[in-house]
Amino acid sequence: MKNQLLINPKQEKEKIVNFLKKTFKEQKIDKVVLGFSGGIDSITALYLLKEALPVKNIFAVQMDYKPRKKSDINLKGINVINVSIKKIVDEFVKESEDIRFERLGIPPKGEGSHWSEKRGIELSLSKLRLGNIMARVRMIILFDLAKQLNAMVCGTENKSEKLLGYFTRFGDAASDIEPISHLYKTQVYQLAKYLKVPKEIVNQTPTAGLWDGQTDESEFGFTYEEADQVLYLTHDPTFVKTSSFVKTSEDKSVGKRGQDINIVKKNFPNAEKIIKRSLNNEFKLKTPYSL
């Protein structure tokens, strides 16, 4: 099944670059801003943007909550802007907790919660909630900068993250243009290697960097390599139409997609976990609900 996910990186690069050039021309915009994490998705997107726009018109914004070591990666003339979001996030959290406790009367909950004697409120949040706040603050910064520069906001989402719901609505999923959202994570790696993205980026463990020690795959409980194969089998239109295979441990079809989608469990031990996560987060692709 791995062969189904192989791409022709040369053709893929040309297709994406042509798409970028066409879109910027149609929108009559020649500048772009991008949230730069230093990970393989944002680096690959930057390398593609360099093929479509003058380097001086590309603005990579690194928005950290905690200070980190400066990257040694040579971005060859791209404007890298470092912005600390800590003050903005912390102030928002305090105001949000004021609203919840003082105005709504909802007491703090959850492990790690503690009270501020001075304010009488809970100052620590769940990691998930804090991560969502960070993602949305970052997107506010990007869109405001884009407005000032008359630029487009470039997203860095890949297809695996999209299907697994591994994104924040109106946060890192908000953008004007998406160059790699049609590629599974393992396909992004293939393209990155062709584009000669530095090996230290290709080899590093994928992480959203939301808290110390956080990694994508440890949070999932499965690898991108396995997830991509399962997601391809359950989502690719041409494959799904002809699929009628494998039962789960209960001998029942997983999910409700109108086709008999079942995964060979002996080949993909985390298939049910992957599909369940995808189905549980499917609402993110359907909201906002409307008439």
DAPE-V258673 format. One record per residue. RES is the residue in one letter. PHI is phi in radians with two decimals (NA if undefined). BURIAL is I if it has 16 or more other C-alpha atoms within 10 Angstrom, else O. D_CENTER is the distance of its C-alpha to the mean C-alpha in Angstrom with 1 decimal. Layout:
# DAPE-V258673
RES_PHI_BURIAL_D_CENTER + RES_PHI_BURIAL_D_CENTER
This chain:
# DAPE-V258673
M_NA_O_24.4 + K_-1.03_O_22.6 + N_-1.07_O_24.5 + Q_-1.13_O_22.8 + L_-1.73_O_19.5 + L_-1.29_O_21.2 + I_-2.09_O_20.8 + N_-1.62_O_23.2 + P_-1.06_I_21.2 + K_-1.13_O_24.0 + Q_-1.15_O_23.9 + E_-1.11_O_20.1 + K_-1.05_I_20.2 + E_-1.10_O_23.1 + K_-1.11_O_21.6 + I_-1.19_I_18.4 + V_-1.10_I_20.6 + N_-1.11_O_23.1 + F_-1.08_I_20.5 + L_-1.10_I_19.4 + K_-1.05_O_23.1 + K_-1.09_O_24.2 + T_-1.17_O_21.7 + F_-1.08_I_22.5 + K_-1.16_O_26.1 + E_-1.12_O_26.1 + Q_-1.49_O_24.6 + K_0.98_O_27.0 + I_-2.24_O_24.5 + D_-2.18_I_24.4 + K_-2.31_I_22.0 + V_-2.55_I_18.3 + V_-2.09_I_16.1 + L_-2.51_I_12.7 + G_-1.29_I_10.8 + F_-1.84_I_11.7 + S_-1.72_I_10.6 + G_1.58_O_12.9 + G_-1.55_I_10.6 + I_-1.15_I_11.1 + D_-1.18_I_8.3 + S_-1.21_I_9.6 + I_-1.15_I_13.1 + T_-1.09_I_13.2 + A_-1.07_I_12.4 + L_-1.11_I_15.1 + Y_-1.08_I_17.5 + L_-1.25_I_17.3 + L_-1.10_I_17.8 + K_-1.10_I_20.8 + E_-1.44_I_22.4 + A_-1.88_I_22.2 + L_-2.33_I_23.2 + P_-1.05_O_25.5 + V_-0.99_I_23.9 + K_-1.16_O_25.5 + N_-1.70_I_23.5 + I_-1.90_I_20.0 + F_-2.12_I_18.9 + A_-1.70_I_16.1 + V_-1.91_I_15.6 + Q_-1.69_I_15.0 + M_-2.08_I_14.8 + D_-1.70_I_15.7 + Y_-1.52_I_17.1 + K_-1.98_O_19.2 + P_-1.05_O_21.0 + R_-2.45_O_20.2 + K_-1.13_O_22.0 + K_-1.18_O_21.8 + S_-1.31_O_20.3 + D_-1.58_O_23.0 + I_-1.20_O_21.0 + N_-1.53_O_23.0 + L_-1.61_O_21.1 + K_0.91_O_24.5 + G_1.60_O_25.2 + I_-1.21_I_21.8 + N_-1.24_O_22.0 + V_-1.86_I_20.0 + I_-1.93_O_20.2 + N_-1.72_O_19.8 + V_-2.26_O_19.4 + S_-1.53_O_19.9 + I_-1.74_I_18.4 + K_-1.04_I_20.5 + K_-1.07_O_23.4 + I_-1.13_O_21.5 + V_-1.13_I_19.5 + D_-1.09_I_22.8 + E_-1.18_O_24.9 + F_-1.08_O_22.7 + V_-1.03_I_22.7 + K_-1.08_I_26.5 + E_-1.15_O_27.0 + S_-1.12_O_24.9 + E_-1.22_I_27.0 + D_-1.04_I_30.1 + I_-1.07_O_29.4 + R_-1.17_I_28.8 + F_-1.49_O_31.8 + E_-1.33_O_34.3 + R_-1.75_O_33.9 + L_-1.81_O_32.7 + G_1.22_O_34.3 + I_-1.62_O_31.5 + P_-1.26_O_31.9 + P_-1.22_I_29.2 + K_-2.38_O_27.9 + G_1.73_O_26.1 + E_-1.17_O_26.5 + G_1.46_O_26.6 + S_-1.25_O_27.7 + H_-2.55_O_30.5 + W_-1.74_O_32.7 + S_-1.64_O_33.5 + E_-1.06_O_37.3 + K_-1.22_O_37.1 + R_-1.82_O_34.8 + G_1.20_O_35.3 + I_-2.35_I_31.6 + E_-1.46_I_28.9 + L_-1.83_I_26.7 + S_-1.81_I_24.2 + L_-2.02_I_21.4 + S_-1.14_O_19.4 + K_-1.05_O_16.4 + L_-1.11_O_14.2 + R_-1.13_O_15.9 + L_-1.11_I_15.8 + G_-1.10_I_12.1 + N_-1.11_I_11.8 + I_-1.08_I_14.5 + M_-1.03_I_13.1 + A_-1.09_I_9.9 + R_-1.32_I_12.5 + V_-1.12_I_14.9 + R_-1.05_I_12.8 + M_-1.22_I_12.4 + I_-1.05_O_16.1 + I_-1.09_I_17.0 + L_-1.11_I_15.2 + F_-1.22_I_16.9 + D_-1.19_O_20.1 + L_-1.12_I_20.2 + A_-1.08_I_19.6 + K_-1.12_O_22.5 + Q_-1.15_O_24.7 + L_-1.64_I_24.2 + N_0.97_I_24.2 + A_-2.13_I_20.9 + M_-1.76_I_17.9 + V_-1.62_I_14.3 + C_-1.68_I_12.2 + G_-1.54_I_8.5 + T_-2.26_I_6.5 + E_-1.33_I_4.4 + N_-1.89_I_6.6 + K_-1.17_I_9.0 + S_-1.10_I_8.8 + E_-1.06_I_5.5 + K_-1.11_I_7.3 + L_-1.25_I_10.5 + L_-1.52_I_10.0 + G_1.24_I_8.8 + Y_-1.57_I_6.1 + F_-2.82_I_4.9 + T_-1.77_I_7.8 + R_-1.05_O_10.2 + F_1.07_O_11.7 + G_-2.16_I_9.4 + D_-1.23_I_6.1 + A_-1.50_I_6.7 + A_-1.52_I_10.1 + S_-2.90_I_11.4 + D_-1.73_O_14.6 + I_-2.63_I_13.7 + E_-2.22_I_11.1 + P_-1.44_I_12.7 + I_-2.18_I_10.7 + S_-1.24_I_9.2 + H_-1.59_O_12.5 + L_-1.83_I_12.2 + Y_-1.19_I_11.6 + K_-0.97_I_10.3 + T_-1.15_I_14.0 + Q_-1.31_I_14.8 + V_-1.07_I_12.5 + Y_-1.07_I_14.7 + Q_-1.06_I_17.7 + L_-1.17_I_17.1 + A_-1.06_I_16.4 + K_-1.11_I_19.7 + Y_-1.13_O_21.5 + L_-1.36_O_20.4 + K_1.12_O_21.7 + V_-1.11_I_18.7 + P_-0.88_O_20.4 + K_-1.04_O_20.9 + E_-1.12_O_19.9 + I_-1.38_I_16.3 + V_-1.08_I_16.4 + N_-1.56_O_18.1 + Q_-1.32_O_16.2 + T_-1.29_O_14.5 + P_-1.06_I_10.7 + T_-2.63_I_9.9 + A_-1.45_O_7.9 + G_1.17_I_11.5 + L_-1.45_I_12.1 + W_-2.67_O_15.5 + D_-1.04_O_17.9 + G_1.43_O_17.6 + Q_-1.28_O_14.3 + T_-2.33_O_12.7 + D_-1.04_I_10.2 + E_-1.23_O_13.2 + S_-1.23_O_15.7 + E_-1.24_O_13.8 + F_-1.24_O_13.6 + G_1.56_O_17.2 + F_-2.78_I_16.7 + T_-1.61_O_15.5 + Y_-1.12_I_13.0 + E_-1.05_O_16.4 + E_-1.25_I_17.9 + A_-1.04_I_15.0 + D_-1.09_I_14.8 + Q_-1.18_I_18.5 + V_-1.18_I_18.7 + L_-1.11_I_16.1 + Y_-1.10_I_18.0 + L_-1.12_I_21.2 + T_-1.70_I_20.2 + H_-2.23_O_18.5 + D_-1.14_O_20.0 + P_-1.00_O_22.8 + T_-1.21_O_25.5 + F_-1.36_O_25.2 + V_-1.03_I_25.0 + K_-1.09_O_28.1 + T_-1.82_O_30.2 + S_-1.56_O_28.8 + S_-2.73_O_31.1 + F_-2.55_O_30.6 + V_0.84_I_30.3 + K_-1.80_I_30.8 + T_-1.37_O_29.1 + S_-1.08_O_31.2 + E_-1.61_O_32.7 + D_1.07_O_33.3 + K_-2.19_O_31.3 + S_-1.21_I_28.6 + V_-1.65_I_25.1 + G_1.52_I_23.6 + K_-2.29_O_25.2 + R_-2.09_O_24.3 + G_1.51_O_27.8 + Q_-2.10_O_28.0 + D_-1.49_I_29.1 + I_-1.70_I_25.8 + N_-2.36_I_26.7 + I_-1.99_I_25.4 + V_-1.19_O_27.7 + K_-1.14_O_27.3 + K_-1.18_O_29.3 + N_-1.54_O_26.9 + F_-2.26_O_23.6 + P_-1.08_O_24.5 + N_-1.82_I_21.2 + A_-0.98_I_21.2 + E_-1.11_I_22.0 + K_-1.12_O_19.4 + I_-1.15_I_16.6 + I_-1.14_I_18.2 + K_-1.07_O_18.8 + R_-1.10_I_15.2 + S_-1.08_I_14.3 + L_-1.18_I_17.3 + N_-1.14_O_16.9 + N_-1.84_I_13.6 + E_-1.08_O_15.0 + F_-1.05_O_16.2 + K_-1.09_I_12.8 + L_-1.54_O_13.5 + K_-1.93_O_17.1 + T_-1.49_O_17.2 + P_-1.32_O_19.1 + Y_-1.25_O_22.0 + S_-2.69_O_24.9 + L_-1.23_O_28.3
